[in-house]
């Protein structure tokens, strides 16, 4: 990390931590498998350390940065490059397609590579992948993210693992999730209080999708409402316990399973098998 970057003050409200590890940068670049044919979206380039690593590898890179001071630093440090476009905006609010309409070379990025803030990881992933009920209609080929290690472990969790949660099911329904490597806190300046990890999300199509994706979203939310309870207890508002036992046995599931014990495909089967009750249930946010 260059001295001028070390001197840039971080903003706690934006959860800024500057990555300084060459090893981590190499891992991110390898996972992204970038070529000159790729148009990459980078969210929150910060001081530009990852940006500089990616630019020689790709055909085009569009970076979205909310911090005006960092935008000035990026312009000064990177200068004018034919394959680089910097947008000062909040990624969660920006309509990227609209902003890129006047820049043909940068339209429709096919990959995402980014070190994103811990405090908005969930919303960013949802914007990139979409939701179970509303998947991204133009999915990216791959999404490589540097995120909090605990969240990464949740994304790649297998059925039966305590890390498995509603986020696990929502993301794995939409993408293959791969844990690339752990990045220790000391790899950042200033060091965060927890370790990070690189993950790769590859949007995919399920062999069998939910008949009613929004109903599946509701079931997942209800099912994980109290993780220590058995699934049949969490879903009592939509199906009577004895009936739930029968349904789970019919589907080859253990009636004593908790929400974390079911795979994505088992959640899909359960959603397709359970009829939507006439009474109103808890909606998904």
C-alpha positions in Angstrom: 0.0 0.0 0.0 1.4 3.4 -1.0 2.0 6.0 1.7 -0.6 8.4 0.3 -3.3 5.7 0.7 -2.3 5.0 4.3 -2.8 8.7 5.0 -6.4 8.7 3.6 -8.8 8.9 6.6 -11.3 6.2 6.7 -15.0 7.0 7.4 -16.5 4.7 10.1 -20.0 5.4 8.8 -19.0 3.8 5.5 -17.2 0.9 7.1 -14.0 1.6 5.3 -10.9 -0.6 5.7 -8.1 -0.5 3.1 -7.0 -3.8 1.8 -3.1 -4.0 1.7 -2.4 -7.8 1.3 -0.9 -8.8 -2.1 -1.8 -12.4 -1.3 -5.5 -11.4 -0.9 -5.4 -9.4 -4.1 -4.0 -12.4 -6.0 -6.7 -14.6 -4.6 -9.4 -12.2 -5.7 -8.0 -11.8 -9.2 -7.6 -15.6 -9.7 -11.1 -16.3 -8.5 -12.5 -13.7 -10.9 -10.7 -15.3 -13.9 -10.8 -11.9 -15.7 -10.0 -11.6 -19.4 -9.9 -8.8 -21.9 -13.4 -9.8 -23.0 -14.8 -9.0 -19.5 -16.7 -5.9 -18.5 -16.3 -5.7 -14.7 -18.3 -3.9 -12.1 -16.3 -2.9 -8.9 -18.3 -1.6 -5.9 -16.6 0.7 -3.5 -13.1 0.8 -5.1 -11.8 2.9 -2.1 -8.2 3.8 -2.7 -8.0 1.8 -5.9 -5.7 -1.0 -4.9 -7.9 -3.7 -6.3 -8.8 -1.5 -9.3 -5.2 -1.2 -10.3 -4.8 -5.0 -10.1 -7.8 -5.6 -12.4 -7.5 -2.9 -15.0 -4.7 -4.5 -17.0 -6.7 -7.8 -17.2 -10.1 -6.6 -18.4 -11.6 -4.9 -21.4 -13.6 -2.5 -19.3 -14.1 -1.7 -15.6 -16.8 0.5 -14.1 -16.3 1.5 -10.5 -19.0 2.9 -8.3 -17.8 4.9 -5.3 -19.9 6.9 -2.8 -17.1 8.9 -1.2 -16.3 12.1 -3.1 -12.8 12.4 -1.5 -12.0 8.9 -2.6 -13.2 9.7 -6.1 -10.8 12.6 -6.3 -8.0 10.2 -5.1 -8.9 7.7 -7.8 -8.9 10.2 -10.5 -5.6 11.5 -9.4 -4.0 8.1 -8.9 -5.4 6.3 -12.0 -5.6 9.2 -14.5 -7.4 8.7 -17.7 -7.6 5.1 -18.9 -9.6 3.9 -21.9 -11.0 0.9 -20.0 -11.9 2.7 -16.8 -15.1 4.6 -15.8 -15.7 6.0 -12.3 -19.2 6.8 -11.1 -19.6 8.8 -7.9 -22.8 7.3 -6.5 -24.4 5.0 -3.9 -24.5 1.5 -5.5 -27.7 0.6 -3.6 -29.5 3.6 -5.0 -28.0 3.9 -8.5 -29.7 2.7 -11.7 -26.6 1.4 -13.3 -28.1 0.6 -16.7 -29.4 4.2 -17.0 -26.0 5.7 -16.1 -24.1 3.5 -18.5 -26.5 4.2 -21.4 -24.1 6.8 -22.7 -21.0 4.6 -22.4 -21.4 1.7 -24.8 -18.0 0.1 -23.8 -19.1 -0.2 -20.2 -22.7 -1.3 -20.6 -23.9 -4.6 -19.1 -20.9 -5.7 -17.0 -20.7 -9.4 -17.0 -18.7 -9.9 -13.8 -18.5 -8.2 -10.3 -15.3 -8.0 -8.3 -15.4 -6.0 -5.1 -14.3 -5.5 -1.5 -17.6 -4.4 0.0 -18.6 -2.9 3.4 -19.6 -5.3 6.1 -22.6 -3.2 7.1 -24.4 -3.4 3.7 -23.3 -6.9 2.5 -26.8 -8.3 2.5 -28.4 -5.5 0.5 -25.6 -5.5 -2.0 -25.8 -9.3 -2.6 -29.6 -8.9 -3.0 -29.2 -6.2 -5.6 -26.7 -8.3 -7.5 -28.6 -11.6 -7.4 -32.1 -10.4 -6.9 -34.6 -12.3 -4.7 -36.1 -15.7 -4.8 -39.3 -14.1 -6.0 -37.6 -11.6 -8.3 -34.2 -12.9 -9.6 -31.9 -10.5 -11.5 -33.2 -10.9 -15.1 -29.7 -10.3 -16.5 -27.5 -12.3 -14.1 -23.8 -11.8 -13.9 -21.5 -14.6 -15.0 -19.8 -14.5 -11.6 -19.6 -12.3 -8.5 -16.4 -12.3 -6.4 -16.6 -10.5 -3.1 -14.4 -9.9 -0.1 -16.8 -9.9 2.9 -16.9 -10.7 6.6 -15.8 -14.2 7.2 -18.9 -15.1 9.3 -21.2 -14.0 6.5 -19.1 -16.0 4.0 -19.5 -19.1 6.1 -23.2 -18.6 6.1 -23.3 -18.3 2.3 -21.6 -21.6 1.7 -23.1 -23.5 4.7 -24.4 -27.0 4.1 -27.6 -28.4 5.5 -27.2 -29.3 9.2 -24.5 -26.7 9.8 -25.4 -24.2 12.5 -24.2 -21.4 10.2 -27.0 -22.2 7.8 -29.7 -19.6 7.9 -32.3 -17.8 5.8 -29.6 -15.9 4.0 -28.0 -19.2 3.0 -31.2 -20.5 1.4 -32.0 -17.2 -0.3 -28.6 -17.0 -1.9 -28.0 -20.7 -2.7 -31.4 -20.8 -4.4 -30.0 -18.2 -6.9 -26.3 -19.1 -7.1 -23.5 -21.6 -6.5 -21.5 -20.4 -3.5 -17.7 -21.1 -3.2 -15.5 -20.2 -0.3 -12.1 -19.1 -1.8 -9.9 -18.2 1.1 -9.8 -16.5 4.5 -8.3 -13.0 4.7 -7.1 -12.1 8.2 -7.9 -8.7 9.8 -4.2 -7.7 9.6 -4.5 -7.7 5.8 -6.4 -4.3 6.2 -5.5 -0.8 7.3 -7.0 -0.1 9.8 -7.6 -3.7 10.8 -11.2 -4.5 11.4 -12.2 -6.5 14.5 -13.0 -9.7 12.6 -11.5 -11.7 9.7 -12.8 -11.5 6.2 -13.1 -14.1 3.3 -13.2 -14.2 -0.4 -16.3 -15.8 -1.9 -17.4 -16.5 -5.4 -21.1 -16.6 -6.4 -22.1 -18.0 -9.7 -25.7 -17.4 -10.6 -27.4 -20.6 -11.8 -30.7 -22.2 -12.7 -32.1 -24.8 -10.3 -33.1 -28.2 -11.6 -36.6 -27.5 -10.1 -37.7 -24.0 -9.2 -40.4 -23.2 -6.7 -43.9 -23.1 -8.1 -44.5 -19.9 -6.2 -41.2 -18.2 -5.3 -42.8 -15.6 -3.1 -44.4 -18.3 -1.0 -41.0 -20.0 -0.7 -39.6 -16.7 0.6 -42.3 -16.5 3.2 -41.7 -20.1 4.3 -38.0 -19.5 4.7 -38.5 -16.4 6.7 -41.0 -18.2 9.0 -38.8 -21.4 9.2 -35.8 -19.5 10.5 -37.7 -17.2 12.8 -36.5 -19.2 15.8 -33.6 -21.3 14.8 -33.6 -23.4 18.0 -37.1 -24.7 17.3 -38.1 -27.5 15.1 -39.4 -26.5 11.7 -42.9 -27.9 12.3 -43.2 -25.5 15.3 -42.0 -22.4 13.4 -44.5 -23.2 10.6 -47.5 -23.7 12.8 -49.0 -20.4 11.6 -49.4 -22.0 8.1 -49.8 -25.7 8.7 -50.9 -27.8 11.7 -48.2 -29.8 13.4 -49.5 -33.2 12.8 -50.1 -32.4 9.1 -46.6 -31.0 8.9 -45.2 -34.3 10.3 -47.1 -36.2 7.6 -45.9 -33.9 4.8 -42.3 -34.1 5.9 -42.4 -37.9 6.1 -43.9 -38.0 2.6 -41.0 -35.9 1.3 -38.4 -38.0 3.0 -37.6 -35.5 5.7 -37.3 -35.9 9.4 -40.3 -34.3 11.2 -37.8 -33.2 14.0 -35.7 -31.3 11.5 -34.9 -27.7 12.1 -34.9 -25.1 9.3 -31.1 -25.4 9.0 -31.3 -29.1 8.3 -33.0 -28.7 4.9 -31.2 -28.2 1.6 -32.4 -25.7 -0.9 -34.1 -28.4 -3.0 -35.9 -29.7 0.1 -37.2 -26.2 0.8 -38.4 -26.0 -2.8 -40.2 -29.4 -2.4 -41.8 -28.3 0.8 -42.9 -25.0 -0.7 -44.4 -26.8 -3.7 -46.2 -29.3 -1.5 -47.7 -26.9 1.0 -50.7 -24.9 -0.2 -50.8 -21.2 0.6 -53.2 -20.7 3.5 -56.2 -18.4 3.0 -55.2 -16.4 6.1 -52.5 -13.8 5.9 -49.0 -14.9 6.8 -45.9 -12.9 7.7 -44.7 -11.1 4.5 -41.1 -11.0 3.4 -39.5 -7.6 3.7 
